[in-house]
Every structure is written in C-alpha cells, then in structure tokens.
Amino acid sequence: MLDYVQWKAKEKGLANIVCRRGGFLTYVHDGPPLDAVTTSLSLHHLPDFWKQKALLRIAGLLKPGGRFHLADVVFTEENCEKNIAAWIDQMEVQAGAEMAESIRGHLRKEYSTFTWILEGMLKRAGFRIDHAEYPGGVLARYTCTKV
C-alpha cells in the first residue's frame, strides 16, 4: 500500500507526501504535527477499546485543523443482516467464492463495528465529522477535522 501511495503521489506530481510504516498502537512520530492521516480497511482489526486508543493517538499526531480520512468496514444498523448478505453475494459475483469466504471469515474473527459506535469514538477522540458515507451499509468513509 505504501508503494501504491508513493507511485500515485509521483503520478500526480505531489512531492510533499511522506509515507511511514507503523501500527496504530506502536507508531512513534518524531516530527512536527501532521497535516493529514489516512487509513483504509485496517481499523477493524482492533476491538473497540483499542480502536478508541488508536483514534486518540491519531488525533495526537495531527495539528489543530488537521484532516483524518478513514475508510473501513462499519455497519449501519438499518438492514444490517440484509446488507451483509448482499455484500457477500456481490463479492462472490465480482471476485469469486474465495473472496466471499474471506468476508465470512472476517465477520467471524474480526472487529467491525456500527456507525453509531465509531462516530462516537471519533468525536471523543477530538474529531469533527465533516463528511460520512456508507456504501452498501457495510463500509464507511469519513472525512474528519481535528478540533
């Protein structure tokens, strides 16, 4: 993923993007506060307790007014079971039975949460949610500002 971001930045002529490898709970930052942080499809690997700790750490990395972009597996309450079944069926059609089984495994072993829980965590960590969208009721994309 880091290689992809660096390639995409170069393609767009962006020279001010710095990529770092590190975990939500282990990364040590040794520079000035950041302008932005982004994470995609990885926060769900943490139980909610550790998600909150990770969000607090991310907020601590950002300068006031810094932006946080989050995309992950997050469920809406409305039609939850129906949305999950449709997601699995869609992935099976688009990517095959192995991908559908991978999602089923995710649901059994990983820690996706609901929008109302994650949004409360974001606010408690010091973020204002500027934009939220919920494709298919099983994914969420947030654009937030550190307040």
Number of C-alpha atoms within 10 A of each C-alpha: 9 11 9 9 13 16 13 12 15 13 9 9 9 11 9 8 11 9 12 9 7 10 10 18 15 9 12 11 12 7 7 9 14 17 14 19 16 12 12 14 13 14 23 18 16 18 13 17 9 14 21 19 16 19 23 19 17 21 25 16 21 20 16 16 15 18 23 24 16 18 20 20 24 24 25 19 13 9 11 15 14 11 18 19 13 15 18 18 16 14 17 16 12 11 11 12 14 11 17 20 14 13 18 14 11 15 13 10 10 13 16 23 20 17 20 12 12 19 16 12 19 22 15 13 20 18 24 18 17 11 11 15 12 17 14 16 23 23 20 22 17 19 17 23 22 23 15
